[in-house]
Structure formats: structure tokens, C-alpha cells
Amino acid sequence: MAILTKEKIFSVTEEIIIRKGVQKTTLSDIAKELGVTHAAFYKHYKNKEDLLQQLALRWLETTSKELLEWEAPKGVSSAVALHDWLWLLATTKKKLYHDDKPMFRLYTDYLERTQILVKDHLKQLAQKAESISGLKKSGPAIITAFVYFHNPYFADRWDNEFYKETFEAVWKLIANKLP
């Protein structure tokens, strides 16, 4: 019997989802492709929802790592640092969308249905915005102001020729409020 690792399970699951779609993918399909019994697979995940949630959470953590670990260069004002971080947020989401649209849609659609994961992600982004800006309790407002640039709902509009110009216009609205 094959030794199962999280990465192997996730990789095979993604491959099957790409081929069959989320709805038609079953745990039996995944177990068969992994070379294990259906019962053995249940030792790792309670059900399909549990597996999809863990898969989406891993994607979110991996794709957010750079954003959440980002540090402002020394000597840069909080306003410049926040601008640069928000632009990194926007370009990171845009790059993820362009690099693999089917998987981007899969993960973001799933995450939208699993509000607890989205809520935690937005909370982390808001906390990061607060730590960069120095504005306590303003993180949610900052993240909301830039929703167009990071929310997957708007992904099809991210190639708009005025994207950067629009970002800068939104930035100007909040820049005057920064210390």
C-alpha cells in the first residue's frame, strides 16, 4: 500500500479536480489514483468537504505568505510602506489569477462559500495593514477600500487599462488620512 503524504494527496486531488471538476470528483476517485482503499483514505480526511477545506487553506496560506511576512524597507514612511504593500497585495492576486485561472477560480469560489476562511484571511490582511500604517482599528477599512484590487469577484476586470491609475486614485483618497 502506498504511503500517503498531505502533499501527495493534495497534488492528486488537484489533478483529478482539473480533469473532472469539483462536483464530479469523489474520494473514491482520489483513493484509487493514490493506490489506497477508500477506507484507508478516510483515516486522513473525514469527507470530501474536509479535504477541500484543507486544500483551500493550504493554497491561501501559501499564496499569502509573502504578503503576511512582508516588511517595509528601513527609513520608509508608513504611508509609502502601506502603498507598496497594498500594491503587492493587488499584483499578487492578479498574478495568481493569470498563472492558473482554473485553480484560482476553484480555490476562490470554494473560499467564498467557506466564509470562516475568508473572514480569517481578511482579518490577517487588516492586521497587516494596521501594523504597516500605524493606524489602529483602521485595517478593515483600508482592506475594504482596496477590495477591487484583491477580491476575486473583480478578477476579470484586473486587466483594465486603467488598473494602476484606479489604484492610485483610491490610494489618494486614504493617503491624506495617514500619519
Number of C-alpha atoms within 10 A of each C-alpha: 8 8 8 14 10 11 11 12 18 18 13 16 24 20 12 18 19 14 11 12 14 16 7 10 17 17 18 16 15 22 19 13 14 19 14 16 16 15 11 12 20 15 9 14 14 10 13 15 10 12 19 19 16 15 19 21 17 14 16 17 12 11 14 17 11 13 17 16 8 13 13 14 9 7 7 10 15 19 19 16 20 24 21 13 20 22 19 16 21 21 16 18 21 21 14 15 19 15 11 10 13 14 16 19 16 16 19 20 14 17 20 15 10 13 11 11 17 17 13 11 17 16 15 17 21 21 20 21 27 21 16 21 21 16 16 11 12 16 23 16 14 20 23 15 14 17 14 19 26 21 16 20 14 12 19 11 14 21 11 10 9 11 15 16 11 14 17 14 12 14 19 12 10 14 15 9 9 13 10
